Amino acid sequence: MKNYLDFEKEIKALEQEVDGLKSPFGSEGISEVDTNKIKNTQQEINKKLDEIYSNLNSWQRTQVARHEDRPKANFYIKKIFSQFTLLSGDRYFGDDKSVIAGFGLIDNKSVLIIGQEKGEDLNSRIERNFGMMRPEGYRKCIRLMKLADRFQIPVISFIDTPGAYPGIGAEQRGQASAIANSIECCMSLTVPNISIIIGEGGSGGAIALASSNKVIMLENSIYSVISPEGCASILWRDPSKSLQAAEAMKLTAKDLLKLKIIDEVIPEPLGGAHRDPDVIAADIKHSIIKNLKNFENFSKDEIYDHRKSKFLQIGRDQGFSKSSSISDAGLSYKGSTISKVKLHLIKNKYIYGGIGLVVFVGLITLIS
């Protein structure tokens, strides 16, 4: 049974009409199927989908990112990679079912695959804790990322979580330090790491695994420091203002690409990834292979510098001047001329103030 969002009511009615037209059993028994009407109705559905999905606001994209039928990490792992070997446990406490991790092959190359998994139905969602990772999940990922780094195996992460689990047990077992250590581990890798945000990229729970050389988003996914509902509750004390919060947070792929927070956006099939999962899986695979090839001739230090400079550049006026052979690496900050002049004047304000006073007194003396 298909699930529909609030703004898809017209599409729901049309698709139910198509289902009725496809059935040969009418009110008067078996009847002829009207193929022309089915074709015309399907064209109308496609037109409506194009009209709706080309004008989605930030809150509607959030709803699409959370869609029940949206392909999850487990689906992509099965479709994209071969010979996947699941690995479990953090060697401290236990295993976290909300994250799938193991080694596999893509284009005959070994990679470490990490996927935050929400689950497909109620039972699996409860087992997976709705994709909210606990400390043991992050420690499992750290253990495997260090193993991949030792054997020079690239890391691929699928991000899909509303955030890290905030329960008391998770806090008692060191949730905050586990997230911080995971970010540190991602940043310190000397192998390429690529993150694909396939649904929700929520808070530190997402960035713990998305501190990567390349951060890629699906067209209708979101990436933010907090959920729109949480933001609305804090700023306006009114969760119903989720639309205003979503617009203000700039959490869509288009906004984040413009801000250079992410590196690439993968377009989704008409009506969202859930309407044609095989196509979006093929597009993701192509993107992963393409980005891995870009790093083939990079040394360990260049991969590390690339990642470091990528994050240091976020939010800077002019970025950084080049200090190595790769085009966007480098750590020496190069500010604008205006900001340099302002800084110079502030530092020497007393000297310039004294000079100004002497000039003023001299002018008064000359006039008198």
C-alpha positions in Angstrom: 0.0 0.0 0.0 1.4 3.4 -1.0 1.8 6.2 1.5 1.0 9.8 0.5 1.9 13.1 1.9 -0.5 16.0 2.6 0.3 17.8 -0.6 -0.2 14.7 -2.7 -4.0 14.3 -2.3 -4.6 15.0 -6.0 -2.0 12.4 -7.0 -3.5 9.9 -4.6 -7.0 10.3 -6.2 -5.6 10.0 -9.7 -3.5 6.9 -8.9 -6.5 5.2 -7.3 -8.4 6.0 -10.5 -5.7 4.3 -12.5 -5.8 1.2 -10.3 -9.5 1.0 -10.8 -9.2 1.3 -14.6 -6.6 -1.4 -14.7 -8.9 -3.9 -13.0 -11.0 -5.9 -15.5 -13.8 -6.5 -13.0 -16.3 -3.7 -13.2 -19.7 -3.3 -11.5 -21.3 -5.4 -14.2 -18.6 -8.2 -14.1 -15.6 -8.6 -16.4 -15.2 -5.6 -18.8 -12.7 -4.3 -21.3 -9.8 -2.3 -19.9 -9.7 1.3 -21.3 -5.9 1.6 -22.1 -6.3 5.1 -23.6 -7.9 6.4 -20.5 -5.1 4.8 -18.3 -2.5 6.4 -20.5 -4.1 9.8 -20.3 -4.5 9.6 -16.6 -0.9 8.5 -16.1 0.2 11.5 -18.1 -1.9 13.7 -15.9 -0.3 12.2 -12.8 3.2 12.9 -14.2 2.2 16.4 -14.9 0.9 16.9 -11.4 4.1 15.4 -9.9 6.3 17.7 -11.9 4.2 20.7 -10.9 4.2 19.8 -7.2 7.8 18.6 -6.8 9.3 21.5 -8.8 7.8 24.0 -6.3 8.3 22.3 -2.9 9.1 24.5 0.1 11.6 23.5 2.8 9.1 21.9 5.1 7.6 19.8 2.2 11.1 18.6 1.3 11.5 17.7 5.0 8.4 15.6 4.7 9.7 13.9 1.5 13.0 13.2 3.3 11.1 11.4 6.0 8.7 9.5 3.7 7.9 6.0 4.9 8.6 4.4 1.5 11.9 6.3 0.9 14.7 3.8 0.2 16.9 3.2 3.3 20.6 2.4 3.7 20.1 -1.3 3.6 18.4 -1.1 0.2 21.3 0.9 -1.3 23.9 -1.4 0.2 22.3 -4.4 -1.4 21.9 -2.6 -4.8 25.2 -0.8 -5.1 27.8 -3.1 -3.4 28.7 -6.8 -3.9 30.2 -9.3 -1.5 29.1 -7.2 1.5 30.4 -8.6 4.8 28.6 -7.3 7.9 30.7 -6.6 11.0 29.3 -6.0 14.4 30.2 -4.8 17.9 32.2 -2.0 19.4 34.4 -4.3 21.6 33.3 -2.3 24.7 29.6 -2.7 25.2 27.7 -4.3 22.4 26.3 -3.9 18.9 24.0 -1.0 17.7 21.4 -2.2 15.2 20.7 1.4 14.0 23.9 1.4 12.0 25.0 -1.2 9.4 28.7 -1.5 8.8 31.0 -3.8 6.9 33.3 -4.2 3.9 32.2 -4.7 0.3 33.1 -4.2 -3.3 32.1 -1.4 -5.8 33.6 -1.5 -9.3 35.8 -4.4 -8.0 37.4 -2.1 -5.4 37.2 -2.7 -1.6 35.4 -0.1 0.5 34.1 0.2 4.0 30.3 0.8 4.0 28.6 2.5 6.9 24.8 3.0 6.8 22.4 4.6 9.3 19.3 2.4 9.0 15.8 3.5 10.1 14.0 0.3 9.3 11.3 -0.7 6.8 8.3 -1.5 9.1 7.3 -1.0 12.7 9.2 -4.0 14.1 12.4 -3.2 12.2 12.1 0.5 13.1 11.9 -0.4 16.8 14.9 -2.8 16.4 16.8 -0.1 14.6 15.8 2.6 17.1 14.5 4.7 14.2 18.0 5.3 13.0 19.1 7.1 16.2 22.6 5.7 17.0 23.9 5.0 20.5 27.5 5.4 21.7 28.3 1.8 20.8 27.2 2.5 17.2 29.7 5.3 16.9 32.4 3.3 18.6 31.8 0.5 16.1 32.2 2.9 13.2 35.4 4.3 14.7 36.8 0.8 15.1 36.1 0.0 11.5 37.2 3.3 10.1 40.6 2.9 11.8 40.8 -0.6 10.3 40.0 0.8 6.8 42.6 3.5 7.3 45.3 0.9 8.2 44.6 -1.0 5.0 44.0 2.1 2.8 40.4 1.2 2.1 38.0 4.2 1.2 35.0 4.8 3.4 31.4 5.3 2.1 28.7 6.5 4.6 25.0 6.7 4.1 23.5 9.3 6.4 19.8 9.0 7.5 19.1 9.9 11.1 16.9 12.4 13.0 19.8 12.7 15.4 21.8 10.7 17.9 19.8 8.8 20.6 19.2 11.2 23.6 18.2 8.5 26.1 19.7 8.3 29.6 21.5 5.0 28.9 23.2 6.6 25.9 24.3 9.6 28.0 25.6 7.3 30.7 27.7 5.4 28.2 29.3 8.6 26.8 27.2 9.7 23.9 28.8 13.2 23.5 32.4 11.9 23.6 31.5 9.0 21.2 30.2 11.6 18.6 33.2 13.9 19.1 35.6 10.9 18.7 33.8 9.8 15.6 34.1 13.3 14.0 37.8 13.3 15.0 38.3 9.9 13.4 36.6 11.0 10.2 38.7 14.1 9.9 42.0 12.2 10.6 41.6 9.5 7.9 44.2 9.3 5.2 41.9 7.5 2.8 39.0 9.2 0.9 35.7 9.2 2.7 32.4 10.0 0.9 29.1 10.7 2.7 25.7 10.5 1.0 22.8 12.0 2.8 19.8 9.9 1.6 17.1 11.2 3.9 17.5 13.1 7.1 20.9 14.4 8.2 20.1 15.5 11.7 22.4 17.2 14.2 25.7 15.8 15.5 24.3 12.3 14.9 24.8 12.9 11.2 28.0 15.0 11.2 29.7 12.3 13.3 29.8 10.3 10.1 29.6 13.1 7.5 32.9 14.8 8.1 34.1 13.7 4.7 36.1 14.7 1.7 32.9 14.8 -0.3 29.4 15.3 1.2 26.7 14.5 -1.3 22.9 14.9 -0.9 19.9 13.5 -2.7 17.7 16.3 -4.1 14.9 15.9 -1.5 17.1 15.1 1.6 17.8 17.5 4.4 20.9 18.3 6.5 20.6 20.5 9.6 21.8 21.2 13.1 18.3 20.4 14.5 14.9 19.4 13.3 12.5 22.1 12.1 10.1 21.2 14.9 12.9 21.5 17.5 14.1 24.8 16.1 10.5 26.2 16.2 10.0 25.0 19.8 13.2 26.8 20.9 12.9 30.0 18.9 9.1 30.6 19.0 8.0 28.1 21.6 5.5 26.8 18.9 6.2 23.5 17.0 3.6 24.5 14.4 6.0 27.1 13.0 8.0 24.3 11.4 7.7 25.9 7.9 9.3 29.2 9.1 12.0 27.3 10.9 12.8 25.1 7.9 13.0 28.1 5.6 15.3 30.0 8.0 17.6 27.0 8.6 18.5 26.6 4.9 18.5 22.8 5.3 17.7 21.7 1.7 20.3 20.4 -0.8 20.0 23.4 -3.0 20.6 25.9 -0.2 23.5 23.9 1.2 25.2 23.6 -2.2 25.0 27.3 -2.6 26.5 27.8 0.9 29.3 25.3 0.0 28.4 23.1 3.0 28.0 20.1 0.6 29.7 19.3 -2.7 27.1 17.7 -4.9 23.4 17.1 -5.4 22.0 14.0 -7.0 18.6 14.6 -8.7 15.8 12.3 -7.8 13.2 10.6 -10.1 10.0 12.5 -10.6 8.0 12.4 -7.4 11.0 11.5 -5.1 13.4 8.6 -4.7 10.7 6.3 -3.4 8.9 6.3 -6.8 11.9 4.7 -8.6 14.5 3.3 -6.1 16.5 1.4 -8.7 17.2 4.6 -10.7 18.4 6.6 -7.7 20.5 3.6 -6.6 22.2 3.6 -10.0 22.8 7.3 -9.8 24.4 7.1 -6.4 26.7 4.3 -7.5 27.8 6.3 -10.5 28.5 9.3 -8.2 30.5 7.2 -5.7 32.7 5.7 -8.5 33.3 9.1 -10.0 34.4 10.7 -6.7 36.6 7.8 -5.8 38.4 8.1 -9.1 39.1 11.8 -8.4 41.2 10.7 -5.4 43.1 7.9 -7.1 46.3 10.0 -7.6 46.1 11.8 -4.2 48.7 11.0 -1.6 47.7 10.4 2.1 48.7 13.9 3.0 46.8 15.4 0.1 43.6 13.5 1.1 44.0 14.7 4.6 44.7 18.4 3.6 41.8 18.3 1.1 39.3 17.4 3.9 40.8 19.8 6.4 40.8 22.8 4.1 37.3 21.9 2.9 35.9 22.4 6.4 38.1 25.4 7.2 36.8 27.2 4.2 33.2 27.0 5.2 31.9 30.5 6.2 35.2 32.3 5.2 35.1 35.5 3.1 38.0 34.7 0.7 38.9 31.2 1.7 42.6 30.1 1.9 45.7 30.8 -0.2 47.2 27.7 -1.9 50.0 26.0 0.0 50.3 22.6 -1.8 49.9 21.0 -5.2 46.2 20.4 -4.9 43.9 23.2 -6.0 41.7 23.7 -3.0 44.1 22.8 -0.2 46.0 25.2 2.0 45.6 26.6 5.5 46.9 30.2 5.4 43.9 32.6 5.6 43.6 35.3 3.0 41.2 38.0 4.1 39.8 41.0 2.1 41.7 44.3 1.9 38.9 46.2 3.6 39.0 43.9 6.6 42.8 44.3 6.8 42.5 48.1 6.8 39.8 48.0 9.5 42.0 45.7 11.7 45.0 48.0 11.2 43.0 51.1 12.2 41.7 49.4 15.3 45.1 48.3 16.4 46.6 51.8 15.9 43.7 53.9 16.9 45.6 55.9 19.6 48.4 56.7 17.2 46.0 57.9 14.5 44.0 59.7 17.1 47.0 61.6 18.4 48.1 62.6 14.8 44.5 63.8 14.1 44.6 65.9 17.3 47.9 67.5 16.4 46.7 68.3 12.9 43.4 69.8 14.3 45.4 72.0 16.8 47.7 73.1 14.0 44.8 74.1 11.8 43.2 76.1 14.6 46.5 77.9 15.2 46.9 78.8 11.5 43.3 80.2 11.3 43.7 82.3 14.4 
